[in-house]
């Protein structure tokens, strides 16, 4: 393709709304075009890279025996109501009505649709196992779209669904898709880490998230260098502090005046104790499917701990969007709580959730449910009990690894894919059955395997760029080589550039010819900005058959003959274009 004929508009200035490298560079290169907040279109160069990622996905999925289909993004509400997710998915579900008032949604995912297909088409065990996938545009009504393609309201995703007879079959399908995901991200040039993850609104019994390591990522992971433990912070288990020794006596509980000490830090300093000897209270209000208040929740953790909201909602068995922090003054008359001085002893008419760590600790300090007062020597079992006792704390950096006990570390990353063991969650609710060898009905056992195509594109740019622009891996680069013609008006230079262009095309190399009537400096800046892997510059030595050869990822340049530059480019591209 000749740049003089291509629709491309590069920007010299950083767009005001762009905050991270991928967003900045994809806008500056003209690869994406913003329509409204969280909605982007793809221009020629950007769309080519999207298609490269899709091609890699298709190759790896097809190699596993999965079959590609394509379903509508518009889904009837009845299927989501049947699965129970019409409410459970939350406000991100983009709902709409047709002219007859019938409810629909724009699909954020397709579990219901695929389950509906299989329950209508599969009748016998002989038709299983099966794996169907699609690459399709998805929609989520994000409350706060940001970071360009990282968190958008419209995005492209590969979602695959396996259908098996039993859980042994699911384990095999899950492993196959897990390994396929690893190959896909490797071929795209990503540095990534698979980690245990929460199943969220998708549901199921087990999940792994594929996280591209990046400081700008919204996913925080905890990992251990001494063993193989790695999990999202939402999913990571915590090791409870050792229980107080049996020899420690349970002291008598007593009131103490603690004026103005509404925070854990303030009360600990006032009493001259460590925060580990206190109990932190957090109060919430629950909502039903109609959005009406449906009771209150009091969660308690050790004072130096952070509450993990995902663990809390999982313990309660409710969606994340069905709970929010409560107005303590508003609920005080019902529960007996007092803002800043709430404790578990004497609290009533609410669900009490206690972190598992509190059960074994003795003589702690907690709010007295009385203004400017705390209780000393509060003990679980004697002074209060909980409706639910679970690990609801966050695994912090430096805490003990739940597997080997070594200190854990934290890192940030971009979630580019996730796999789920759904089990019979959708089969049971939607009646997806097959007949076994004895003609008995059995539920189909399902798995789900997603990859964010456009998010993967953004993650690649986040990991592969410098101060001058993008540095594309060959496998997903929009073009492999850019031939920069310094002076288009120079017949000798133009002749050499056209020759290189033709020879590379003949060899199956995707090549751009920058034949624009622009200053050389502009062309070089654009070449760096666009990040094409190989640049061949045809300049003043063209008459001698000498050109400049440079890799975008390297700083060195070298002068080669025309034939050497073509041969070297072909060899490099052919060795790296698959991503292996």
C-alpha positions in Angstrom: 0.0 0.0 0.0 1.2 3.5 -0.9 0.8 6.0 1.9 -0.1 8.7 -0.6 -3.2 6.6 -1.3 -4.0 5.6 2.3 -6.6 7.2 4.5 -4.4 8.1 7.5 -4.2 11.0 9.8 -1.5 11.2 12.4 -1.5 13.6 15.3 1.5 15.5 16.7 -0.2 16.5 19.9 -1.4 14.3 22.7 -5.2 14.2 22.8 -6.6 15.8 25.9 -8.8 12.9 27.0 -6.0 10.3 26.6 -4.2 9.3 29.8 -2.3 6.1 29.1 0.2 5.1 26.3 -2.1 2.8 24.3 -4.9 5.4 24.2 -2.6 8.2 23.3 -0.7 6.3 20.6 -3.7 4.6 19.0 -5.3 8.0 18.6 -2.1 9.7 17.5 -1.5 7.1 14.8 -5.0 7.5 13.6 -5.7 3.8 14.2 -8.8 4.4 16.2 -11.4 7.2 16.1 -13.5 8.2 19.0 -17.3 8.5 18.3 -18.6 9.1 21.8 -17.3 8.3 25.3 -16.4 4.6 25.4 -17.1 4.0 21.7 -14.4 3.8 19.1 -14.2 3.0 15.4 -11.1 1.5 13.7 -9.3 3.1 10.8 -7.4 1.2 8.1 -4.2 0.6 10.0 -5.9 -0.2 13.3 -8.4 -2.6 11.7 -5.5 -4.5 10.1 -4.0 -5.2 13.5 -7.4 -6.2 14.9 -7.8 -8.7 12.1 -4.3 -10.0 12.8 -5.2 -10.8 16.4 -8.5 -12.3 15.2 -6.6 -14.5 12.7 -4.3 -15.8 15.5 -7.3 -16.6 17.6 -9.1 -18.4 14.8 -6.0 -20.5 13.9 -5.5 -21.6 17.5 -9.2 -22.2 18.1 -9.7 -24.2 14.9 -6.6 -26.3 15.8 -8.4 -27.4 19.0 -11.5 -28.6 17.0 -13.7 -25.7 18.0 -16.2 -24.5 15.5 -16.8 -20.8 14.7 -20.3 -19.4 14.5 -21.7 -15.9 14.7 -24.7 -14.9 16.7 -26.6 -11.7 17.0 -25.6 -9.0 19.6 -29.3 -8.3 20.2 -30.6 -10.8 22.7 -34.1 -11.3 24.0 -34.7 -10.6 27.7 -36.5 -13.9 28.2 -33.3 -15.9 27.9 -31.6 -13.8 30.5 -34.6 -14.0 32.8 -34.6 -17.7 32.4 -30.9 -17.9 33.5 -31.5 -15.5 36.4 -29.0 -12.9 35.1 -31.4 -10.2 33.9 -31.1 -8.7 37.4 -27.9 -10.3 38.6 -25.7 -8.9 35.8 -26.4 -5.4 37.0 -26.5 -1.9 35.4 -23.8 -2.7 32.9 -26.3 -4.8 31.0 -27.4 -2.5 28.1 -31.1 -2.9 28.0 -33.5 -1.7 25.3 -37.1 -2.2 24.0 -38.4 -2.6 20.6 -41.4 -0.7 19.2 -43.7 -3.3 20.8 -42.3 -2.8 24.2 -40.5 -6.2 24.3 -37.3 -6.2 26.3 -33.9 -6.9 24.8 -30.3 -6.4 25.7 -27.1 -5.8 23.7 -25.0 -8.8 24.6 -22.0 -8.4 26.9 -21.5 -12.1 26.7 -23.4 -15.0 25.2 -23.8 -17.9 27.7 -27.6 -17.8 27.4 -27.6 -17.8 23.6 -25.1 -20.7 23.3 -27.0 -22.7 25.9 -30.2 -22.1 24.0 -28.6 -23.4 20.8 -27.3 -26.5 22.4 -30.5 -27.4 24.3 -32.4 -27.3 21.1 -29.8 -29.1 18.9 -28.1 -31.7 21.2 -30.1 -34.7 22.3 -27.6 -37.5 22.7 -24.3 -38.2 24.4 -23.0 -39.1 21.0 -23.0 -35.4 20.1 -20.7 -34.5 22.9 -18.2 -33.0 23.5 -18.6 -29.9 21.5 -16.9 -26.5 21.4 -18.4 -23.5 19.7 -16.9 -20.0 19.5 -17.4 -16.6 17.9 -15.6 -13.3 17.5 -18.1 -10.6 17.9 -18.9 -7.1 19.1 -20.0 -6.9 22.7 -21.6 -4.1 24.7 -21.4 -3.1 28.4 -22.9 0.1 29.6 -19.8 1.2 31.6 -20.5 3.8 34.3 -17.1 5.3 33.6 -15.5 4.4 30.3 -11.8 5.3 30.3 -8.4 4.4 29.0 -9.5 4.1 25.4 -10.0 0.4 24.4 -9.2 -0.8 28.0 -12.6 0.0 29.4 -15.0 0.8 26.6 -18.7 0.4 26.1 -18.4 -1.4 22.8 -15.6 -4.0 22.2 -14.7 -7.1 20.2 -14.4 -10.3 22.1 -13.9 -14.0 21.3 -16.1 -16.1 23.5 -16.1 -19.9 23.3 -18.2 -22.4 25.1 -17.5 -26.1 25.7 -20.2 -28.7 26.2 -19.4 -32.0 27.9 -21.0 -35.1 29.4 -19.4 -34.8 32.8 -16.9 -32.9 34.9 -14.0 -35.0 33.7 -14.8 -33.9 30.2 -15.0 -30.3 31.3 -11.6 -30.6 32.9 -10.1 -31.7 29.6 -11.9 -28.9 27.6 -10.9 -26.3 30.2 -7.2 -27.4 29.9 -7.4 -27.3 26.1 -8.8 -23.8 26.1 -6.3 -22.7 28.8 -3.4 -23.8 26.7 -4.9 -22.3 23.5 -5.2 -18.9 25.3 -1.5 -19.1 26.4 -0.5 -19.7 22.7 -2.7 -16.9 21.5 -1.2 -14.3 23.9 2.3 -15.6 23.3 1.8 -15.2 19.5 0.5 -11.6 20.0 3.7 -10.7 21.8 2.3 -10.3 25.3 4.1 -10.8 28.6 1.3 -12.3 30.7 0.5 -14.3 33.8 -2.4 -16.7 34.3 -3.9 -16.2 37.7 -6.8 -17.6 39.7 -9.8 -15.3 39.5 -13.3 -14.7 40.8 -16.1 -15.9 38.5 -18.1 -12.7 38.9 -21.3 -12.3 36.9 -20.4 -15.2 34.6 -20.6 -17.7 37.5 -19.2 -21.2 37.8 -16.9 -23.0 40.2 -13.4 -22.1 39.0 -11.7 -19.5 36.8 -8.4 -18.2 35.6 -7.6 -14.7 34.3 -4.9 -14.0 31.8 -3.2 -10.8 32.9 -0.9 -8.8 30.7 1.6 -7.2 33.1 1.3 -3.4 33.0 1.3 -0.7 35.6 -1.7 0.9 34.0 -3.8 -2.2 34.4 -7.0 -2.2 36.5 -6.4 -5.8 37.6 -4.3 -6.2 40.7 -2.7 -9.6 41.2 -1.0 -11.3 44.2 1.7 -13.7 43.5 4.4 -15.7 45.2 8.0 -16.1 43.9 8.5 -19.2 46.1 5.7 -21.2 44.6 3.2 -21.1 41.8 0.5 -19.2 43.6 -1.0 -16.4 41.6 -4.5 -14.9 41.9 -6.3 -11.7 41.5 -6.5 -9.8 44.7 -10.3 -10.3 44.7 -9.8 -14.1 44.6 -6.7 -14.6 46.6 -7.1 -16.5 49.9 -5.7 -15.0 53.1 -3.9 -16.8 55.9 -5.5 -16.0 59.2 -3.3 -14.6 61.9 -2.4 -17.3 64.6 -5.1 -17.7 67.2 -4.4 -16.2 70.6 -2.8 -18.8 72.9 -5.1 -20.9 75.0 -3.4 -19.7 78.1 -4.5 -16.1 77.5 -7.6 -15.5 79.7 -10.8 -13.9 78.4 -10.9 -10.6 80.2 -14.1 -8.9 81.3 -15.6 -6.7 78.7 -15.8 -3.0 79.7 -16.8 0.4 78.4 -14.1 3.0 77.8 -14.6 6.7 77.0 -12.8 7.4 73.6 -13.9 11.0 72.6 -13.6 11.8 68.9 -11.9 8.6 67.9 -13.9 7.5 64.9 -11.1 5.8 62.9 -9.1 2.7 63.7 -5.9 4.8 63.8 -7.4 7.3 66.2 -8.7 4.8 68.7 -5.5 2.7 68.6 -3.4 5.8 69.2 -5.8 7.0 72.0 -5.6 3.7 73.8 -2.0 3.0 73.1 -2.5 -0.3 71.3 -1.7 -1.7 67.9 -4.4 -1.7 65.2 -4.2 -5.5 65.2 -5.9 -5.4 68.5 -9.0 -3.6 67.1 -12.1 -4.6 65.1 -13.1 -2.6 62.1 -16.8 -2.2 61.2 -18.3 -1.6 57.8 -22.0 -1.2 57.2 -24.0 -1.8 54.0 -27.5 -1.8 52.7 -28.7 -4.6 50.3 -31.2 -4.2 47.5 -33.6 -6.7 45.9 -34.2 -7.2 42.2 -36.5 -4.2 42.0 -33.9 -2.0 43.5 -35.7 -1.7 46.8 -33.8 -1.8 50.2 -33.6 -5.4 51.4 -31.9 -5.3 54.7 -28.6 -4.4 56.2 -25.1 -6.0 56.5 -22.4 -5.4 59.1 -19.0 -6.7 58.1 -16.2 -7.0 60.6 -12.4 -7.4 60.0 -9.3 -6.9 62.1 -8.5 -3.2 62.4 -5.4 -3.3 60.2 -7.1 -5.3 57.4 -8.9 -4.2 54.3 -12.4 -5.6 53.5 -12.5 -7.5 50.2 -15.9 -6.6 48.6 -15.8 -9.5 46.2 -15.4 -12.0 49.0 -18.2 -10.2 51.0 -20.8 -10.4 48.2 -19.8 -14.0 47.5 -20.3 -14.8 51.1 -23.7 -13.2 51.0 -24.6 -14.8 47.7 -25.6 -11.6 46.0 -24.4 -9.6 43.0 -21.9 -6.9 43.5 -24.2 -4.2 42.4 -26.9 -5.2 45.0 -25.0 -3.7 47.9 -23.6 -0.3 48.8 -22.3 1.5 51.9 -25.1 2.5 54.3 -25.9 5.8 55.8 -25.1 5.0 59.5 -27.3 7.7 60.8 -30.2 6.5 58.7 -30.0 2.8 59.9 -29.0 3.5 63.5 -32.5 3.2 64.8 -33.0 -0.2 63.1 -29.6 -1.8 63.9 -28.3 0.1 66.9 -25.1 1.2 65.1 -23.5 4.5 65.8 -21.4 6.2 63.2 -17.7 5.8 63.9 -18.4 3.7 67.1 -20.1 0.6 65.6 -19.2 -2.7 67.1 -20.5 -6.3 66.9 -21.7 -6.6 70.5 -25.3 -5.6 70.8 -25.9 -5.0 67.1 -29.2 -6.3 65.8 -31.6 -6.6 62.8 -28.8 -7.0 60.2 -26.7 -9.8 58.8 -23.4 -9.9 60.7 -20.4 -11.2 58.6 -17.2 -11.7 60.6 -13.9 -12.4 59.0 -12.6 -15.9 59.9 -9.5 -14.4 61.6 -11.6 -12.7 64.4 -12.8 -16.1 65.7 -9.4 -17.0 67.2 -8.4 -13.6 68.5 -9.0 -12.6 72.1 -9.6 -9.4 74.0 -10.0 -7.0 71.1 -11.3 -3.4 71.0 -14.5 -2.6 69.2 -17.0 0.1 68.9 -19.6 0.2 71.8 -22.5 1.4 69.6 -22.5 4.5 71.8 -21.0 7.9 70.8 -17.4 8.4 72.0 -17.2 5.0 73.5 -15.5 1.7 72.7 -15.6 -1.8 74.3 -12.5 -3.4 75.7 -11.9 -7.2 75.7 -14.5 -8.1 73.1 -14.4 -11.9 72.2 -16.1 -13.9 69.5 -18.5 -16.5 70.9 -18.8 -14.9 74.3 -19.7 -11.4 73.4 -21.0 -11.7 69.9 -21.6 -14.2 67.1 -21.9 -13.8 63.3 -24.4 -15.1 60.8 -21.6 -15.8 58.4 -17.9 -16.4 59.2 -15.7 -16.3 56.1 -12.4 -15.0 54.8 -13.5 -11.5 53.7 -10.1 -9.7 53.9 -7.8 -8.6 51.2 -4.4 -10.3 50.7 -1.9 -7.4 51.1 1.6 -7.3 49.7 3.9 -8.9 52.3 1.2 -11.1 53.8 1.9 -14.8 54.0 1.3 -16.9 50.8 -1.7 -19.2 51.4 0.2 -22.0 49.7 3.8 -21.9 51.1 3.8 -19.1 53.7 6.4 -16.9 51.9 5.7 -13.1 51.6 3.5 -12.4 48.6 4.0 -9.6 46.1 1.6 -7.5 44.1 1.6 -6.4 40.5 -0.8 -4.7 38.2 -2.0 -6.0 34.9 -4.6 -5.8 32.1 -7.1 -8.6 31.9 -7.0 -9.8 28.3 -8.8 -13.1 28.8 -10.6 -15.3 31.2 -11.7 -19.0 31.3 -14.5 -20.4 33.5 -15.7 -23.8 34.6 -19.4 -23.1 34.4 -20.5 -26.6 35.3 -24.3 -26.9 35.1 -25.1 -23.3 36.1 -26.8 -22.5 32.8 -27.8 -26.1 31.9 -29.8 -26.4 35.1 -31.6 -23.0 34.9 -32.3 -23.3 31.2 -32.9 -27.1 30.9 -30.0 -28.0 28.6 -30.1 -31.8 28.8 -28.8 -34.8 26.9 -29.7 -38.5 27.0 -27.0 -40.9 28.2 -26.4 -44.5 27.2 -29.4 -45.5 29.4 -31.6 -42.9 27.8 -31.7 -40.9 31.1 -31.6 -37.1 31.0 -28.4 -35.5 32.2 -27.4 -31.9 32.4 -24.8 -30.7 29.9 -21.6 -29.6 31.6 -20.3 -26.3 30.3 -17.2 -24.1 30.2 -16.7 -20.6 28.9 -13.5 -19.0 27.4 -13.2 -15.4 26.6 -10.5 -13.2 25.0 -10.8 -9.4 24.6 -9.6 -8.8 21.1 -9.6 -5.0 21.2 -8.2 -5.0 24.8 -5.4 -7.3 23.6 -4.6 -4.7 20.9 -4.3 -2.0 23.6 -2.3 -4.3 25.9 0.2 -5.0 23.1 0.7 -1.2 22.6 1.1 -0.7 26.4 3.9 -3.3 26.5 5.5 -2.3 23.1 6.2 1.4 22.8 8.7 4.1 23.5 8.8 7.9 23.6 8.6 8.0 19.8 5.6 5.7 19.2 4.5 2.1 18.9 6.9 -0.9 18.4 4.7 -3.6 16.9 5.5 -7.3 17.2 5.7 -8.6 13.7 2.7 -11.0 14.3 0.2 -8.2 14.9 1.8 -5.3 13.0 -0.6 -3.6 10.5 2.3 -3.8 7.9 5.6 -5.6 8.2 7.9 -3.1 6.3 7.8 0.6 5.5 9.8 1.8 2.6 10.6 5.5 3.2 11.3 7.3 -0.1 13.2 10.5 0.9 12.7 12.4 -2.4 9.8 11.2 -4.5 10.8 13.6 -7.2 14.2 11.9 -7.6 13.7 9.4 -10.4 16.5 7.1 -9.3 15.3 7.0 -5.7 11.7 6.4 -6.8 12.8 3.6 -9.1 14.7 1.9 -6.3 11.9 2.3 -3.8 9.3 0.9 -6.3 11.7 -2.1 -6.9 12.0 -2.9 -3.2 8.2 -2.4 -2.8 7.5 -4.9 -5.6 10.0 -7.5 -4.5 8.7 -7.5 -0.9 5.1 -7.8 -2.1 6.1 -10.7 -4.4 7.5 -12.5 -1.4 4.2 -12.1 0.5 5.5 -9.3 2.8 3.0 -6.6 3.8 4.7 -3.4 2.9 3.9 0.3 3.0 5.6 2.7 0.6 5.9 6.2 2.0 5.8 8.1 -1.3 4.2 11.3 0.1 5.6 14.7 -0.8 6.6 15.4 2.8 9.8 16.5 4.4 12.1 13.5 5.4 11.8 14.4 9.1 8.0 14.1 8.9 8.3 10.7 7.3 10.8 9.4 9.8 8.7 10.6 12.7 5.6 9.0 11.2 7.5 5.7 10.7 8.5 5.6 14.3 5.0 6.6 15.5 3.3 3.9 13.4 5.8 1.3 14.7 6.2 -0.7 11.5 8.8 -3.4 12.4 11.2 -2.8 9.5 12.1 0.5 7.9 14.1 0.6 4.6 15.1 4.2 3.7 15.8 5.0 0.1 17.9 8.1 -0.1 20.9 9.8 -1.6 22.9 6.6 -2.2 20.1 4.9 -4.1 22.0 5.4 -7.4 24.8 3.2 -5.9 22.2 0.5 -4.9 22.6 1.3 -1.2 19.8 1.8 1.3 19.4 2.2 5.0 18.0 -0.8 7.0 16.6 -0.4 10.5 14.4 -2.3 12.9 11.9 -0.3 14.9 12.8 -2.1 18.1 16.6 -1.3 17.7 18.5 2.0 17.6 21.2 0.8 15.2 21.0 1.5 11.5 23.0 -0.2 8.7 23.6 0.4 5.1 22.9 -2.5 2.8 22.6 -3.2 -0.8 19.0 -3.2 -2.2 19.1 -7.0 -2.5 20.5 -7.5 1.0 17.9 -5.3 2.6 15.1 -7.2 0.8 16.5 -10.6 1.7 17.1 -9.6 5.3 13.6 -8.2 5.7 12.0 -11.3 4.2 14.0 -13.6 6.4 13.1 -11.6 9.6 9.4 -11.3 8.8 9.0 -15.0 7.8 10.7 -16.0 11.1 8.5 -13.9 13.3 5.2 -13.4 11.6 3.5 -16.4 13.3 4.4 -15.2 16.7 6.1 -18.4 17.7 
